[in-house]
Amino acid sequence: MSGKVWLVGAGPGDIGLLTVKGKALIEKAGVIIYDHLVGNEILSSLDDKKKLINVGKLSGHHPIPQEQINRILIEEAKRGQKVVRLKGGDPFLFGRGGEEMAELHRSGIPFEVVPGVTSSLAVPAYSGIPVTHRDYASSVHIITGHKKRNAQESIDYRALVQTKGTLVFLMGVTALPDIRRKLLEAGMEPDMPAAILQEGTTAGQRTIISTVGELEERAETEKVRPPAVIVVGKVCKLSETLSWREGLPLYNKRVVLTRPRKLMGALADRLRAEGAEVLEFPTIRTAKLEDNERLFQAFLKIETYDWIVFTSQIGVQIFFEQMQKKQMDIRRLSGAKFAAIGEGTYAALCERGVYADVMPDIYDGESLGKALSCQGIGGCHILIPRAEKGNEQLVPILKQSGAVVEDIPVYRTAFYTSETVSVKKEIQKGTIDLVAFTSSSTVEGFAAATEGLDYSKIKAACIGIQTAGTASKYGMRCYVAKKATLEDLSVLIFKILQK
């Protein structure tokens, strides 16, 4: 059975500019074929349980020819896959989407097109440049700066100049000397405002306002590199007063979050709203243990437990899932009290109609143990469904207080490395401003994924003292949240980045 291909425009880089339909298709796809111009925020959010194929396409370097990309699309669809061909910007604006669509049609492969937000409009907008304006330009013209190899010049520069509209050149950094020369030869005034907009809509965004006459010199002085959009026209001078992105509190900041979006989505959204670029780089992965016999045996005598203690949200989730699997009546828990290690775990219990009796002020195993010890637990039977390798301090504290503890592993954590974005390479380039850690295991997982880094260059925002202790072991510059909550971690991150 044949699959289907969706040509999806990923937009210019900012994950917020990915369309709703595009996002939904990415989530449903079995195969995602992407290239270099897809933004790092989007790449870091891709689920690598899917088949991800990087077809490259850096400026001047195309490791996989277009013909081979076409073949990959057809082969994956013929295997019955839902394939998303993810392209930077819009698939049809100098993106060779038309060629891919034609090949799919010839091969009898069903396809759809999902237009994307084009960098030719979005990047100027992010620099405060409206490409049309009632007082300055009534037309806009989008031109490629990258012509087909050995092709003759097909752009009528004289006609472009005579329109008196805004000119937007994509993929024009390498061709900038020729663009400048041809515009001047076609009669454009040397003092016509112009702009070079590098890495627009991302944390690397730079806005360089110049004139056509000085464009080449400014590009050399500022060491401009692709990707960049070149804009020519009177509207460029509006950037000096209308530029808005540079005024955001976290403009030009890049943050790495080491837990997946479903656990830190609200924090990621808040950082992005203030102008930061957020890379999702989960360094640990949890997996439910297949052998749950010990937990099932505990269910048989669930009425004998005085306390049920949870140290994570995933522990809560698995415990209640297994209860449901065994068709166990929740009223059988009525004789037990509950304890939660922190706000996230407390909230996970609340979602299931359970309100914890104990939650420590400091959200770690030692503090949880001490808080329970104050409850007169001598002789009490305590059940702890948690990670295979849990906090080593909790159980000894409870036992020293005279409790009978049944510590049952229900899931395990393992180090995990995403391959879609090289965070290690970004740190080496000096483009990462801060890495946020929510546990010692996320630090250890990060170190395993980035082995060989000079960790002394990393600013580490840590949720608690234990996490900071682990990060310090690697030589990171550590900052600790006042309380071990995501809210306080968020406050800490803003404080560090705004210094």
Rosetta blueprint (number, residue, H / E / L):
1 M L
2 S L
3 G L
4 K E
5 V E
6 W E
7 L E
8 V E
9 G E
10 A L
11 G E
12 P L
13 G L
14 D L
15 I H
16 G H
17 L H
18 L L
19 T L
20 V H
21 K H
22 G H
23 K H
24 A H
25 L H
26 I H
27 E H
28 K H
29 A L
30 G L
31 V E
32 I E
33 I E
34 Y E
35 D L
36 H L
37 L L
38 V L
39 G L
40 N H
41 E H
42 I H
43 L H
44 S H
45 S L
46 L L
47 D L
48 D L
49 K L
50 K L
51 K E
52 L E
53 I E
54 N E
55 V L
56 G L
57 K L
58 L E
59 S L
60 G L
61 H E
62 H L
63 P L
64 I L
65 P L
66 Q H
67 E H
68 Q H
69 I H
70 N H
71 R H
72 I H
73 L H
74 I H
75 E H
76 E H
77 A H
78 K H
79 R L
80 G L
81 Q L
82 K E
83 V E
84 V E
85 R E
86 L E
87 K E
88 G L
89 G E
90 D L
91 P L
92 F L
93 L L
94 F L
95 G L
96 R L
97 G H
98 G H
99 E H
100 E H
101 M H
102 A H
103 E H
104 L H
105 H H
106 R H
107 S L
108 G L
109 I L
110 P L
111 F E
112 E E
113 V E
114 V E
115 P L
116 G L
117 V L
118 T L
119 S H
120 S H
121 L H
122 A H
123 V H
124 P H
125 A H
126 Y H
127 S L
128 G L
129 I L
130 P L
131 V L
132 T L
133 H E
134 R L
135 D L
136 Y L
137 A E
138 S L
139 S L
140 V E
141 H E
142 I E
143 I E
144 T E
145 G L
146 H L
147 K L
148 K L
149 R L
150 N L
151 A L
152 Q L
153 E L
154 S L
155 I L
156 D L
157 Y H
158 R H
159 A H
160 L H
161 V H
162 Q H
163 T H
164 K L
165 G L
166 T E
167 L E
168 V E
169 F E
170 L E
171 M L
172 G L
173 V L
174 T L
175 A L
176 L H
177 P H
178 D H
179 I H
180 R H
181 R H
182 K H
183 L H
184 L H
185 E H
186 A L
187 G L
188 M L
189 E L
190 P L
191 D L
192 M L
193 P E
194 A E
195 A E
196 I E
197 L E
198 Q E
199 E L
200 G L
201 T L
202 T L
203 A L
204 G L
205 Q L
206 R E
207 T E
208 I E
209 I E
210 S E
211 T E
212 V L
213 G L
214 E L
215 L H
216 E H
217 E H
218 R H
219 A H
220 E H
221 T H
222 E L
223 K L
224 V L
225 R L
226 P L
227 P L
228 A E
229 V E
230 I E
231 V E
232 V E
233 G L
234 K H
235 V H
236 C H
237 K H
238 L H
239 S H
240 E H
241 T H
242 L H
243 S L
244 W L
245 R H
246 E H
247 G H
248 L L
249 P L
250 L L
251 Y L
252 N L
253 K L
254 R E
255 V E
256 V E
257 L E
258 T L
259 R L
260 P L
261 R H
262 K H
263 L H
264 M H
265 G H
266 A H
267 L H
268 A H
269 D H
270 R H
271 L H
272 R H
273 A H
274 E L
275 G L
276 A L
277 E E
278 V E
279 L E
280 E E
281 F L
282 P L
283 T L
284 I E
285 R E
286 T E
287 A E
288 K E
289 L L
290 E L
291 D L
292 N L
293 E H
294 R H
295 L H
296 F H
297 Q H
298 A H
299 F H
300 L H
301 K L
302 I H
303 E H
304 T H
305 Y L
306 D L
307 W E
308 I E
309 V E
310 F E
311 T L
312 S L
313 Q H
314 I H
315 G H
316 V H
317 Q H
318 I H
319 F H
320 F H
321 E H
322 Q H
323 M H
324 Q H
325 K H
326 K L
327 Q L
328 M L
329 D L
330 I H
331 R H
332 R H
333 L H
334 S L
335 G L
336 A L
337 K E
338 F E
339 A E
340 A E
341 I L
342 G L
343 E H
344 G H
345 T H
346 Y H
347 A H
348 A H
349 L H
350 C H
351 E L
352 R L
353 G L
354 V L
355 Y L
356 A L
357 D L
358 V E
359 M L
360 P L
361 D L
362 I L
363 Y L
364 D L
365 G H
366 E H
367 S H
368 L H
369 G H
370 K H
371 A H
372 L H
373 S H
374 C L
375 Q L
376 G L
377 I L
378 G L
379 G L
380 C L
381 H E
382 I E
383 L E
384 I E
385 P E
386 R E
387 A E
388 E L
389 K L
390 G L
391 N L
392 E L
393 Q L
394 L H
395 V H
396 P H
397 I H
398 L H
399 K H
400 Q H
401 S L
402 G L
403 A L
404 V E
405 V E
406 E E
407 D E
408 I E
409 P E
410 V E
411 Y E
412 R E
413 T E
414 A E
415 F E
416 Y L
417 T L
418 S L
419 E L
420 T L
421 V L
422 S L
423 V H
424 K H
425 K H
426 E H
427 I H
428 Q H
429 K H
430 G L
431 T L
432 I L
433 D L
434 L E
435 V E
436 A E
437 F E
438 T L
439 S L
440 S H
441 S H
442 T H
443 V H
444 E H
445 G H
446 F H
447 A H
448 A H
449 A H
450 T L
451 E L
452 G L
453 L L
454 D L
455 Y H
456 S H
457 K H
458 I L
459 K E
460 A E
461 A E
462 C E
463 I L
464 G L
465 I H
466 Q H
467 T H
468 A H
469 G H
470 T H
471 A H
472 S H
473 K H
474 Y L
475 G L
476 M L
477 R E
478 C E
479 Y E
480 V E
481 A L
482 K L
483 K L
484 A L
485 T L
486 L H
487 E H
488 D H
489 L H
490 S H
491 V H
492 L H
493 I H
494 F H
495 K H
496 I H
497 L H
498 Q L
499 K L
